[in-house]
Amino acid sequence: MAPLRSPRTYAWIAGGVLMLALPFYVDRFWLQAGVFAMAAAIGAIGINLLTGATGQLSMGHAFFLAVGAYGYCVFAGESTVESGHRLTGLGLPSWLAVILAVLLAGVAGGLFSPIAGRLRGAYLGIATLALIFIGQHLLFNARGLTGGFNGRAVPPLSLFGFTFDDSETVIAAVPFQSSEKLWYAALLALLAGGLFARGVLRSRPGRAMNAIRDHRIAAGVMGVPVARYRAAVFVLSSMYAGLAGVLLALIFQRTVPEYFGMTLSLEYLAMIVIGGLGTVRGAVAGAVFVSLLPQLLTRYSDSLPLVSTPGTGGGLAPGEAARYLYGAAIVAVVLFLPGGLTRLTMTREKKS
């Protein structure tokens, strides 16, 4: 544990104050980008518990993100007619819908957990890959729940008397709209999720998870119930994905089936490889890098070589350029920095 007056403690305090103060000073683009990065970080923490800490390869993380996003829409939304077909909604309080959506993602992970508890390596990866195809089929065809190809609108979150929409709430002469309000909700969710995951990794379950990752048979000989731990971690990872899916839905304000596809799952794997496997800091660092890169390239595409403004042609689209860049980052990390971005910070801390 860091001393009370160590530079690391001061850095954490300064970082916390900065995160609390940013909505008062930065514009809407940076707030939306930050909320998106925090939502991605929550999902990355979940898959890092599964893949980084326990060694279970999952290609189906996007499926559980979709369960969380659409689950929230169904639980919180009202039954209505949109684009020619009727959408089902239960009209529950939005704070309750968030909890139920996360639990629903956990139930979906629990239904798959017997398979996750018995398969490993590429076999588990292929099995979870099937979830993407199943999920895409359901999202496009279960129109009463998902809205089909056009998706469905996302009801705003209401919590502690605040509605997280574009209605203005003035605080210290600063008008707070949806981005500012969601910033604090996402920050609170990330802090709670990060601390919980950190506690898991540093406790007895975390040591058991690492033992399973390093040597499954040896872990079993030492008395670790391997199948049970694998199944439990899969459920926990699914719940993190469900929470991230809810936040993403609130950011986008509309769920679209195409978003929750194979590319999204690969991006989450890229996050934990680039950031560092098996650590909360690694998940957060990788999520920030992978989620912010395409947005920054889009915003500054006019000033960057070889990158064109979306829809104009003449160069790489920002999303495509971002994939090239973090693909190269994965290769560089695997070859030269196996511990990911967190290894750099750990090396600096040891030197200091």
Secondary structure as a PSIPRED ss2 file (coil, helix, strand):
# PSIPRED VFORMAT (PSIPRED V4.0)

   1 M C   1.000  0.000  0.000
   2 A C   1.000  0.000  0.000
   3 P C   1.000  0.000  0.000
   4 L C   1.000  0.000  0.000
   5 R C   1.000  0.000  0.000
   6 S C   1.000  0.000  0.000
   7 P H   0.000  1.000  0.000
   8 R H   0.000  1.000  0.000
   9 T H   0.000  1.000  0.000
  10 Y H   0.000  1.000  0.000
  11 A H   0.000  1.000  0.000
  12 W H   0.000  1.000  0.000
  13 I H   0.000  1.000  0.000
  14 A H   0.000  1.000  0.000
  15 G H   0.000  1.000  0.000
  16 G H   0.000  1.000  0.000
  17 V H   0.000  1.000  0.000
  18 L H   0.000  1.000  0.000
  19 M H   0.000  1.000  0.000
  20 L H   0.000  1.000  0.000
  21 A H   0.000  1.000  0.000
  22 L H   0.000  1.000  0.000
  23 P H   0.000  1.000  0.000
  24 F H   0.000  1.000  0.000
  25 Y C   1.000  0.000  0.000
  26 V C   1.000  0.000  0.000
  27 D C   1.000  0.000  0.000
  28 R H   0.000  1.000  0.000
  29 F H   0.000  1.000  0.000
  30 W H   0.000  1.000  0.000
  31 L H   0.000  1.000  0.000
  32 Q H   0.000  1.000  0.000
  33 A H   0.000  1.000  0.000
  34 G H   0.000  1.000  0.000
  35 V H   0.000  1.000  0.000
  36 F H   0.000  1.000  0.000
  37 A H   0.000  1.000  0.000
  38 M H   0.000  1.000  0.000
  39 A H   0.000  1.000  0.000
  40 A H   0.000  1.000  0.000
  41 A H   0.000  1.000  0.000
  42 I H   0.000  1.000  0.000
  43 G H   0.000  1.000  0.000
  44 A H   0.000  1.000  0.000
  45 I H   0.000  1.000  0.000
  46 G H   0.000  1.000  0.000
  47 I H   0.000  1.000  0.000
  48 N H   0.000  1.000  0.000
  49 L H   0.000  1.000  0.000
  50 L H   0.000  1.000  0.000
  51 T H   0.000  1.000  0.000
  52 G H   0.000  1.000  0.000
  53 A H   0.000  1.000  0.000
  54 T C   1.000  0.000  0.000
  55 G C   1.000  0.000  0.000
  56 Q C   1.000  0.000  0.000
  57 L C   1.000  0.000  0.000
  58 S C   1.000  0.000  0.000
  59 M C   1.000  0.000  0.000
  60 G C   1.000  0.000  0.000
  61 H H   0.000  1.000  0.000
  62 A H   0.000  1.000  0.000
  63 F H   0.000  1.000  0.000
  64 F H   0.000  1.000  0.000
  65 L H   0.000  1.000  0.000
  66 A H   0.000  1.000  0.000
  67 V H   0.000  1.000  0.000
  68 G H   0.000  1.000  0.000
  69 A H   0.000  1.000  0.000
  70 Y H   0.000  1.000  0.000
  71 G H   0.000  1.000  0.000
  72 Y H   0.000  1.000  0.000
  73 C H   0.000  1.000  0.000
  74 V H   0.000  1.000  0.000
  75 F H   0.000  1.000  0.000
  76 A H   0.000  1.000  0.000
  77 G C   1.000  0.000  0.000
  78 E E   0.000  0.000  1.000
  79 S E   0.000  0.000  1.000
  80 T E   0.000  0.000  1.000
  81 V E   0.000  0.000  1.000
  82 E E   0.000  0.000  1.000
  83 S C   1.000  0.000  0.000
  84 G C   1.000  0.000  0.000
  85 H E   0.000  0.000  1.000
  86 R E   0.000  0.000  1.000
  87 L E   0.000  0.000  1.000
  88 T E   0.000  0.000  1.000
  89 G E   0.000  0.000  1.000
  90 L E   0.000  0.000  1.000
  91 G C   1.000  0.000  0.000
  92 L C   1.000  0.000  0.000
  93 P C   1.000  0.000  0.000
  94 S H   0.000  1.000  0.000
  95 W H   0.000  1.000  0.000
  96 L H   0.000  1.000  0.000
  97 A H   0.000  1.000  0.000
  98 V H   0.000  1.000  0.000
  99 I H   0.000  1.000  0.000
 100 L H   0.000  1.000  0.000
 101 A H   0.000  1.000  0.000
 102 V H   0.000  1.000  0.000
 103 L H   0.000  1.000  0.000
 104 L H   0.000  1.000  0.000
 105 A H   0.000  1.000  0.000
 106 G H   0.000  1.000  0.000
 107 V H   0.000  1.000  0.000
 108 A H   0.000  1.000  0.000
 109 G H   0.000  1.000  0.000
 110 G H   0.000  1.000  0.000
 111 L H   0.000  1.000  0.000
 112 F H   0.000  1.000  0.000
 113 S H   0.000  1.000  0.000
 114 P H   0.000  1.000  0.000
 115 I H   0.000  1.000  0.000
 116 A H   0.000  1.000  0.000
 117 G H   0.000  1.000  0.000
 118 R H   0.000  1.000  0.000
 119 L C   1.000  0.000  0.000
 120 R C   1.000  0.000  0.000
 121 G H   0.000  1.000  0.000
 122 A H   0.000  1.000  0.000
 123 Y H   0.000  1.000  0.000
 124 L H   0.000  1.000  0.000
 125 G H   0.000  1.000  0.000
 126 I H   0.000  1.000  0.000
 127 A H   0.000  1.000  0.000
 128 T H   0.000  1.000  0.000
 129 L H   0.000  1.000  0.000
 130 A H   0.000  1.000  0.000
 131 L H   0.000  1.000  0.000
 132 I H   0.000  1.000  0.000
 133 F H   0.000  1.000  0.000
 134 I H   0.000  1.000  0.000
 135 G H   0.000  1.000  0.000
 136 Q H   0.000  1.000  0.000
 137 H H   0.000  1.000  0.000
 138 L H   0.000  1.000  0.000
 139 L H   0.000  1.000  0.000
 140 F H   0.000  1.000  0.000
 141 N H   0.000  1.000  0.000
 142 A C   1.000  0.000  0.000
 143 R H   0.000  1.000  0.000
 144 G H   0.000  1.000  0.000
 145 L H   0.000  1.000  0.000
 146 T H   0.000  1.000  0.000
 147 G C   1.000  0.000  0.000
 148 G H   0.000  1.000  0.000
 149 F H   0.000  1.000  0.000
 150 N H   0.000  1.000  0.000
 151 G C   1.000  0.000  0.000
 152 R E   0.000  0.000  1.000
 153 A E   0.000  0.000  1.000
 154 V C   1.000  0.000  0.000
 155 P C   1.000  0.000  0.000
 156 P C   1.000  0.000  0.000
 157 L C   1.000  0.000  0.000
 158 S E   0.000  0.000  1.000
 159 L E   0.000  0.000  1.000
 160 F C   1.000  0.000  0.000
 161 G C   1.000  0.000  0.000
 162 F E   0.000  0.000  1.000
 163 T E   0.000  0.000  1.000
 164 F C   1.000  0.000  0.000
 165 D C   1.000  0.000  0.000
 166 D C   1.000  0.000  0.000
 167 S C   1.000  0.000  0.000
 168 E C   1.000  0.000  0.000
 169 T E   0.000  0.000  1.000
 170 V E   0.000  0.000  1.000
 171 I E   0.000  0.000  1.000
 172 A C   1.000  0.000  0.000
 173 A C   1.000  0.000  0.000
 174 V E   0.000  0.000  1.000
 175 P E   0.000  0.000  1.000
 176 F E   0.000  0.000  1.000
 177 Q C   1.000  0.000  0.000
 178 S H   0.000  1.000  0.000
 179 S H   0.000  1.000  0.000
 180 E H   0.000  1.000  0.000
 181 K H   0.000  1.000  0.000
 182 L H   0.000  1.000  0.000
 183 W H   0.000  1.000  0.000
 184 Y H   0.000  1.000  0.000
 185 A H   0.000  1.000  0.000
 186 A H   0.000  1.000  0.000
 187 L H   0.000  1.000  0.000
 188 L H   0.000  1.000  0.000
 189 A H   0.000  1.000  0.000
 190 L H   0.000  1.000  0.000
 191 L H   0.000  1.000  0.000
 192 A H   0.000  1.000  0.000
 193 G H   0.000  1.000  0.000
 194 G H   0.000  1.000  0.000
 195 L H   0.000  1.000  0.000
 196 F H   0.000  1.000  0.000
 197 A H   0.000  1.000  0.000
 198 R H   0.000  1.000  0.000
 199 G H   0.000  1.000  0.000
 200 V H   0.000  1.000  0.000
 201 L H   0.000  1.000  0.000
 202 R H   0.000  1.000  0.000
 203 S C   1.000  0.000  0.000
 204 R H   0.000  1.000  0.000
 205 P H   0.000  1.000  0.000
 206 G H   0.000  1.000  0.000
 207 R H   0.000  1.000  0.000
 208 A H   0.000  1.000  0.000
 209 M H   0.000  1.000  0.000
 210 N H   0.000  1.000  0.000
 211 A H   0.000  1.000  0.000
 212 I H   0.000  1.000  0.000
 213 R H   0.000  1.000  0.000
 214 D H   0.000  1.000  0.000
 215 H C   1.000  0.000  0.000
 216 R H   0.000  1.000  0.000
 217 I H   0.000  1.000  0.000
 218 A H   0.000  1.000  0.000
 219 A H   0.000  1.000  0.000
 220 G H   0.000  1.000  0.000
 221 V H   0.000  1.000  0.000
 222 M C   1.000  0.000  0.000
 223 G C   1.000  0.000  0.000
 224 V C   1.000  0.000  0.000
 225 P C   1.000  0.000  0.000
 226 V H   0.000  1.000  0.000
 227 A H   0.000  1.000  0.000
 228 R H   0.000  1.000  0.000
 229 Y H   0.000  1.000  0.000
 230 R H   0.000  1.000  0.000
 231 A H   0.000  1.000  0.000
 232 A H   0.000  1.000  0.000
 233 V H   0.000  1.000  0.000
 234 F H   0.000  1.000  0.000
 235 V H   0.000  1.000  0.000
 236 L H   0.000  1.000  0.000
 237 S H   0.000  1.000  0.000
 238 S H   0.000  1.000  0.000
 239 M H   0.000  1.000  0.000
 240 Y H   0.000  1.000  0.000
 241 A H   0.000  1.000  0.000
 242 G H   0.000  1.000  0.000
 243 L H   0.000  1.000  0.000
 244 A H   0.000  1.000  0.000
 245 G H   0.000  1.000  0.000
 246 V H   0.000  1.000  0.000
 247 L H   0.000  1.000  0.000
 248 L H   0.000  1.000  0.000
 249 A H   0.000  1.000  0.000
 250 L H   0.000  1.000  0.000
 251 I H   0.000  1.000  0.000
 252 F H   0.000  1.000  0.000
 253 Q C   1.000  0.000  0.000
 254 R E   0.000  0.000  1.000
 255 T E   0.000  0.000  1.000
 256 V C   1.000  0.000  0.000
 257 P H   0.000  1.000  0.000
 258 E H   0.000  1.000  0.000
 259 Y H   0.000  1.000  0.000
 260 F C   1.000  0.000  0.000
 261 G C   1.000  0.000  0.000
 262 M H   0.000  1.000  0.000
 263 T H   0.000  1.000  0.000
 264 L H   0.000  1.000  0.000
 265 S H   0.000  1.000  0.000
 266 L H   0.000  1.000  0.000
 267 E H   0.000  1.000  0.000
 268 Y H   0.000  1.000  0.000
 269 L H   0.000  1.000  0.000
 270 A H   0.000  1.000  0.000
 271 M H   0.000  1.000  0.000
 272 I H   0.000  1.000  0.000
 273 V H   0.000  1.000  0.000
 274 I H   0.000  1.000  0.000
 275 G H   0.000  1.000  0.000
 276 G C   1.000  0.000  0.000
 277 L C   1.000  0.000  0.000
 278 G C   1.000  0.000  0.000
 279 T C   1.000  0.000  0.000
 280 V H   0.000  1.000  0.000
 281 R H   0.000  1.000  0.000
 282 G H   0.000  1.000  0.000
 283 A H   0.000  1.000  0.000
 284 V H   0.000  1.000  0.000
 285 A H   0.000  1.000  0.000
 286 G H   0.000  1.000  0.000
 287 A H   0.000  1.000  0.000
 288 V H   0.000  1.000  0.000
 289 F H   0.000  1.000  0.000
 290 V H   0.000  1.000  0.000
 291 S H   0.000  1.000  0.000
 292 L H   0.000  1.000  0.000
 293 L H   0.000  1.000  0.000
 294 P H   0.000  1.000  0.000
 295 Q H   0.000  1.000  0.000
 296 L H   0.000  1.000  0.000
 297 L H   0.000  1.000  0.000
 298 T H   0.000  1.000  0.000
 299 R H   0.000  1.000  0.000
 300 Y C   1.000  0.000  0.000
 301 S H   0.000  1.000  0.000
 302 D H   0.000  1.000  0.000
 303 S H   0.000  1.000  0.000
 304 L C   1.000  0.000  0.000
 305 P C   1.000  0.000  0.000
 306 L C   1.000  0.000  0.000
 307 V E   0.000  0.000  1.000
 308 S C   1.000  0.000  0.000
 309 T C   1.000  0.000  0.000
 310 P C   1.000  0.000  0.000
 311 G C   1.000  0.000  0.000
 312 T C   1.000  0.000  0.000
 313 G C   1.000  0.000  0.000
 314 G C   1.000  0.000  0.000
 315 G C   1.000  0.000  0.000
 316 L E   0.000  0.000  1.000
 317 A C   1.000  0.000  0.000
 318 P H   0.000  1.000  0.000
 319 G H   0.000  1.000  0.000
 320 E H   0.000  1.000  0.000
 321 A H   0.000  1.000  0.000
 322 A H   0.000  1.000  0.000
 323 R H   0.000  1.000  0.000
 324 Y H   0.000  1.000  0.000
 325 L H   0.000  1.000  0.000
 326 Y H   0.000  1.000  0.000
 327 G H   0.000  1.000  0.000
 328 A H   0.000  1.000  0.000
 329 A H   0.000  1.000  0.000
 330 I H   0.000  1.000  0.000
 331 V H   0.000  1.000  0.000
 332 A H   0.000  1.000  0.000
 333 V H   0.000  1.000  0.000
 334 V H   0.000  1.000  0.000
 335 L H   0.000  1.000  0.000
 336 F H   0.000  1.000  0.000
 337 L C   1.000  0.000  0.000
 338 P C   1.000  0.000  0.000
 339 G C   1.000  0.000  0.000
 340 G C   1.000  0.000  0.000
 341 L H   0.000  1.000  0.000
 342 T H   0.000  1.000  0.000
 343 R H   0.000  1.000  0.000
 344 L H   0.000  1.000  0.000
 345 T H   0.000  1.000  0.000
 346 M H   0.000  1.000  0.000
 347 T H   0.000  1.000  0.000
 348 R H   0.000  1.000  0.000
 349 E H   0.000  1.000  0.000
 350 K H   0.000  1.000  0.000
 351 K H   0.000  1.000  0.000
 352 S C   1.000  0.000  0.000
